[in-house]
Amino acid sequence: MIRRIGGPLGLLGHIFAILLLTVVIEFGASTYLYERSSRFSVREDEARRLAEHLVIARKISNESPKTDRSAISQQLTTDRYVVRWSPTAPPPPPFAPALNQTRDQIVSWEPSLADSDIRIRLASPGRNATVMGELRLADGSWLMFKTHGLVQSWDLAAGRIALAIVPALAFTILGGLLIRRALVPIRLLARATEKVGSADGMHLEEEGTAEVRQLIRAFNDMQERIHRLIDDRTQALAAVGHDLRTPLARVQLRAESIDQAPLREAIGRDIGEMEAMVASLLAFLGGEGDPEVPTRTDLAVMAVTTIEEAQDRGDEASYVGPDHLETTLRRTGFRRALVNLVENAIHYGHSATLTLAREGEVIRILIEDDGPGIPEDQLEAVLRPFSRLDTARARNTKGLGLGLAIVQRSVEQENGRITLANRPEGGLRAEIILPQN
């Protein structure tokens, strides 16, 4: 059984809530990670070196005359740091965000720079970010500096695209799993629907959203009514069959005492036809609850036995196929199907040929006769219960037209299929295809 999923929301609302929650979480996660990627991490060792270099440059510049400061600043320039002197404050460059956190770190390490109005900004972001700034000297002039490698940042093209795609994919998968979980009761209902009316029907717990719980409740009620009807019908049928056979047996005994042979034989035929009707009706209507378990069976031996029984009755019948062919099936039910087909072939065509063969992964069975066949537009109709064809078949038929319906049910129980076709040379061909088990 599945865990409880549903609430007051309907199925549509449930799915919408999952999608909305997924989108909101994905948006929040992407925004957070995107903002985090926009924050540049300061390299502590480089920031400390910059602070020391600025302290030295400021001290030397303050102690030097203004005429010498430009030359001194060039001497203070290294491969890593660029220093320039200006008598006035330079204008701030456009689109250069201030790095206040870096400034605070530098001032905390070198407190003497706190009164120099030091300014630090990001000049060019990217893999090799450039940091520039300026600080005020004691006489109001300015010392400008520039350095590389002070901060680290993600590459805009690759890093941020990855940040956008990865959460989207992750939460899309999460949303799909949640939706799949919400639809579990419907999948169980679909599987249970396939078993309605069978002996191994499923009773479902009322789980899921409000609509699904209501649907499962209605399904369980319907299934109980169907099984109750089937059980009542089967019990009534068994009782009727038993009650009918008792007076039929008495009539048969009384018929034996009739001296007139023609009358006695006529009554015997009528009794036989009535017994055949009761037997076919019980076989058809009682087949749904058939408890027979599939067993390993030699299908070739079963076919040969069926043909030999027909031959013992004086009928013309023959078998073509291997001596042995084992498969797994319901032995009693499938034997009844073969007997019905062979008896039909003999009754309507006066002869029957049963052909058995293994073809790859399937078993092919043919029962052919040389009778009048069946009109093309009625080949499927004769497989339905209580179907009788007066024009194509003789009217003196025992039973209620359930023989082929019983055959079809037995074949379907073995996951096979049966088809009927008229032979070009005359007669009917019944073909059964079974999976090789």
Helices and strands as residue ranges (DSSP letters): H 11-38, E 41-42, H 44-63, H 66-76, E 81-86, H 100-109, G 111-116, E 119-124, E 130-136, E 142-148, E 151-152, H 156-182, H 184-194, H 210-256, H 261-285, G 287-289, E 295-298, H 299-312, E 316-320, E 326-329, H 331-349, E 351-359, E 362-368, G 376-378, G 381-383, H 403-413, E 417-422, E 428-435
